[in-house]
Amino acid sequence: MTNWSFSQRPSIPVRVLQAINKERVPFLITLTLLLAVGTVLTQLPERIYQSKSTLLIQAPATSTRLISPGTQPAVVGELDAVGDRVNPVNNQVALLKSRPVYDLALERLNLTTADAPYGNLQVKGVEGTDLVEVSYQSHSSERAADVVQAVVEVYMEQNLSANRAQGSQARQFIEGELGDLRNQLAQTRDRLESFQTSSGFLGTTVETDAITESLSEFASQVAAARAELSATEQRIAQMRTQLSGDPLATLNAAGVSQDPAYQELQSQLVEAQGQLADYENRFTENDPYVTSARERRDRLQALMNQRSEQLLGQQSPQQAVDPIRQRLVEQWFTLQAERSAQAARLAQLTQQYNQLQARSRQLPELIKQQSQLQLDAELAEQEYRTFEQQYTATRIAEQQEVSNVRVVEPATVNDNPIAPNDKLLLALVVVASTASRPGSSLAIAIAQRNPWTET
């Protein structure tokens, strides 16, 4: 009977290690050579360096806002987007990446597109911000930084120049408009002043309240003056019944009324009565003007009575007049003077009252005209002040360096290449070198193996 048995085979890893152990010297030599060759090969590709700069683009707005009034102040040099869906920062990205800007930057560096290709320039906006990144790739780290710096400088200079040009254009426009606005403001003010002077209307609330109060006061004064005049007329009528004949004839018979001094006092008394009535209408009862006018009237009345007594005392017995009758006549004349003064005062009060009523009826139209003229003057002044402020802003913009671009991160020389990746290449060389010899040993071991062994 034949016995068959199988020998126990080592596992593949064990056999690989055994193969490496047998050929360790060739393995080390091969590994060293491959590492050296791989290291040399990683240094052969030309290095690519990148430099970048970050800019902040401030909120844009067109310079036309400098020449039109608005609630928000305009900033010189800012640019508006054409539509709501357009990001204004994208406009600045396009300007930065434009070929004219790049050509000027190369001209400043004394370079050509062969030395610094345009396609290596990258400009992009940082999403969600107002930042813009400008980067350039070159085989020279210094050249990459120089190109980025030159592009940024040219763009900022053009931006500043454009801002100044916009400010100058806006200033010239506003300068021309200011003269017209100044004349317009002067005309509106002149119309308002002319209206106030001709109409005597100075304010809605003040004059309306004053007229309302004056109407009430004058109505009371007119009623009181009528009552006084009526009472005086009743007294004159009663006194006339006590006199037989004409009272003036009695005075003429006594020769009193023909006396020049008596007539002068009589005229002055009538004048004093009228002046007193006027002052009582315009001032309070205890006002110095009223007190002085009242004292003057009393003095004239006393002088006239005194002159009458003197004249009557000089008459001959044949021309003598009954003293009682003479006294009644003098009282009658005094009442007549009072009546004349009261009638004049009533006429004056009535005239003023009618004028106030007419003024009261004119108030609605006067208020309307006053409000419109006042509004025109205020609008003209507001527009003039707005343009005046914008004119100052444009003059400042012409003289100062106003720019809506700020350098957040300047371009620097970066000596770390972005391509090729030396670390990755070296790692691949190490892995390939390490795996090359064990792989060949494994292939030899598999090729030479004998799966059956007889015992």
Order of alpha helices (4+ residues) and beta strands (2+ residues): alpha-alpha-beta-alpha-alpha-beta-beta-alpha-alpha-alpha-alpha-alpha-alpha-beta-alpha
